[in-house]
Amino acid sequence: HDIICMANNMSNHDAYIIMGISDHPVEITGVKQFAKKWTQESYQDFLQNLSWAGDCVPSVELRCIDNGNLEVLVVRKSNKVPFYLTKRYNKVKENQIYVRKGAKNTAIDSQAEIGDIEKLFEFRFGLTPFPKERVINYITDHDHWIEMKGNYETRSWYYEKFPEYTMELVDDPQNDELKAPVYALIQFNARTTWQILRLRYHQTILLEFTSHYIDEYRGFSVQPKYNFLKFSNGFEDIELNSTYYYYLHGSIELKLMYLLKELLEQDGEACGRHLNLIPIFYSDDERKIIEKYVEENKTEILVEIKKESEKVCLGYNYEGDEQHSKWDKEEIAVTKVVKNILDEYRKNKIYE
């Protein structure tokens, strides 16, 4: 009953059944004292042996944490909802739809409300979520984007399962007037071609990004986010560009880069150099921790940036003079030092 309710949660996301914690008071009681604990295989065999409507079985994963003292049964999100049985199992009735709504399950002797059942079928039929949310899910399905016939200025693809969703790469009309982004200058070839990347639903533009062919078409990057580090309190004379670039883990920018790496059949070397420079934060909270560390240790950080800038090699076809070269190397070094600090921070977290 719990598994069915969690599989049919109204937000259609992964759900978790945590074993080894009491509710009142909330404290860890553990599961090690139970001799006949179930395994991953036990749960899978149990579910497979029940009679499910349409042979659609919830997907579950058992995880052990806290040195095996806690067990978490992860009930995976699915577009096969609603899950329900066609043959009764103990008190769980046949052809009865149970849901998880907020913090409550449908009672075992009751049926879910009709509005909640309708919402679950909207997930199944692809009517929910809305188009912008749906296309974000589709870009992780690399095998079903099909290229359409285009021209020398445009390459475009449609999503095979729902062809009304399309993606296009268009030459930026200002390409010749725009200088290469500083993070592209570390490539063997510093020249870059600016692109506009659009995701459409029918003719409606859902999302649009600035992107680049880096290392003269050998790689592809979607422009990262950027922020500014606080090196000055308003009274110090610090002549340094404090901009650094970053991505967030699981962001649509990264997902698009991985998708287009496959669709464009690129070798990955240029993209690898790009991601070796740009830090990828797990969350905005982690980003703020690193920024705070920089602010509290700015004297030492400035020394590290100067050292790192001396290691930066700019690619051939770089068009700047000596002074611009110095500025560009320092700006690249700011991002590189942030990544170094992030790497060290994570190592320390692991040791802790």
Residue pairs with C-beta under 8 A, 6 or more apart in sequence:
1 91
1 92
1 98
1 105
1 108
2 17
2 105
3 17
3 47
3 58
3 60
3 73
3 75
4 58
4 83
4 84
4 85
4 92
4 98
5 98
5 99
5 100
5 105
5 106
6 15
6 16
6 17
6 75
6 100
7 15
7 58
7 75
7 76
7 78
7 81
7 83
8 81
8 82
8 83
8 97
8 98
8 99
8 100
8 112
8 120
9 15
9 99
9 100
9 101
10 99
10 100
10 101
10 102
10 116
10 119
10 120
12 77
12 78
12 79
12 81
12 120
12 123
12 128
12 129
13 77
14 74
14 75
14 76
14 77
15 74
15 75
15 77
15 100
16 72
16 73
16 74
16 75
17 72
17 73
17 75
18 70
18 71
18 72
19 31
19 70
19 71
19 72
19 73
20 28
20 29
20 30
20 31
20 66
20 69
20 70
20 71
21 27
21 28
21 29
21 70
22 29
28 66
28 69
28 70
30 69
30 70
31 37
31 68
31 69
31 70
31 71
32 68
32 69
37 71
38 46
38 62
39 62
40 61
40 62
43 60
43 62
43 73
44 60
47 57
47 58
47 60
48 57
50 57
50 85
50 87
50 89
51 85
51 86
51 87
51 94
52 83
52 84
52 85
52 86
53 83
53 84
53 85
53 86
53 95
54 80
56 78
56 80
56 83
57 83
58 75
58 76
58 78
58 83
59 75
59 76
59 78
60 73
60 74
60 75
60 76
61 73
61 74
61 76
62 71
62 72
62 73
62 74
63 71
63 72
63 73
63 74
64 70
64 71
64 72
65 71
65 72
79 123
79 124
79 126
80 124
81 120
81 121
81 123
81 124
82 97
82 99
82 112
82 117
82 120
82 121
82 124
84 95
84 96
84 97
84 98
85 92
85 93
85 94
85 95
85 96
86 94
86 95
87 94
88 94
91 108
91 109
92 98
92 108
93 108
93 109
96 111
97 106
97 111
97 112
97 117
97 120
98 105
98 106
98 108
98 112
99 105
99 106
99 112
99 116
99 117
99 120
100 106
101 112
101 116
106 112
119 128
122 128
126 134
126 162
131 165
131 201
131 204
131 206
132 201
132 206
132 207
134 162
134 165
135 159
135 165
135 199
135 201
135 206
135 207
136 252
136 255
138 144
138 159
138 161
138 162
138 165
139 167
139 199
139 252
139 255
139 256
139 259
140 255
140 259
141 159
141 161
142 258
142 259
142 262
142 263
144 159
144 160
144 161
145 157
145 158
145 159
145 160
145 167
145 259
145 263
146 157
146 158
146 159
146 160
147 155
147 156
147 157
147 263
148 156
148 157
148 158
148 166
150 156
150 168
153 170
153 171
154 168
154 169
154 170
154 171
155 168
155 169
156 166
156 167
156 168
156 169
157 166
157 167
157 168
157 263
158 165
158 166
158 167
159 165
159 166
159 167
164 201
164 202
165 199
165 200
165 201
166 199
166 200
167 197
167 198
167 199
167 200
168 197
168 198
168 200
169 195
169 196
169 197
169 211
169 260
170 195
170 196
170 198
171 193
171 194
171 195
171 196
172 178
172 194
172 195
172 196
172 210
174 194
175 193
175 194
178 194
179 319
180 190
180 191
180 192
180 212
181 192
181 212
181 223
182 328
182 331
182 332
183 221
183 224
183 245
183 274
183 277
183 278
183 332
183 335
184 190
184 192
184 212
184 214
184 221
184 274
185 314
185 315
185 318
185 328
185 332
186 273
186 277
186 312
186 313
186 314
186 315
186 332
187 214
187 215
187 219
187 270
187 273
187 274
187 315
188 215
188 270
188 315
188 316
189 215
189 216
189 218
189 315
189 316
189 317
190 314
190 315
190 316
190 317
190 318
190 319
191 216
191 315
191 317
192 212
192 213
192 214
192 216
193 212
193 213
193 216
193 217
194 210
194 211
194 212
195 210
195 211
195 212
195 213
196 208
196 209
196 210
196 211
197 208
197 209
197 210
197 211
197 222
197 256
197 260
198 205
198 207
198 208
198 209
199 205
199 206
199 207
199 208
200 206
207 252
209 222
209 223
209 253
209 256
210 222
210 223
211 220
211 221
211 222
211 223
211 256
212 220
212 221
212 223
213 219
213 220
214 220
214 221
214 270
214 271
214 274
215 269
215 270
215 273
215 315
216 317
218 266
218 267
218 269
218 270
219 261
219 266
219 268
219 269
219 270
219 271
219 273
219 274
220 257
220 260
220 261
220 264
220 266
220 270
220 271
221 257
221 271
221 274
222 253
222 254
222 256
222 257
223 253
224 245
224 246
224 247
224 253
224 278
225 245
225 246
225 247
225 248
225 253
226 243
226 244
226 245
226 246
227 243
227 244
227 246
227 287
227 291
228 242
228 243
228 244
229 242
229 244
229 291
229 294
229 295
229 298
229 301
229 334
229 338
230 242
230 291
230 294
230 295
230 298
231 238
231 240
231 242
231 294
231 298
231 301
231 302
232 238
232 242
238 302
240 302
240 305
240 330
240 334
241 327
241 330
241 331
241 334
242 334
243 331
243 334
244 279
244 334
244 335
244 338
245 278
245 335
246 278
246 279
246 280
246 281
246 287
246 335
246 338
247 253
247 254
247 278
247 279
247 280
247 281
248 254
248 280
248 281
248 282
248 283
248 284
248 287
249 280
249 281
249 282
249 283
254 280
257 271
261 268
261 271
277 332
277 335
277 336
277 339
278 335
278 339
279 290
279 335
279 338
279 339
279 342
281 287
281 290
281 342
286 342
289 345
290 338
290 341
290 342
290 345
293 341
293 345
294 301
294 338
294 341
301 337
301 341
304 337
304 340
305 330
305 333
305 334
305 337
306 330
306 333
308 333
308 336
308 337
308 340
309 326
309 329
309 330
309 332
309 333
310 329
311 333
312 329
312 332
312 333
312 336
314 320
314 325
314 328
314 329
318 325
320 328
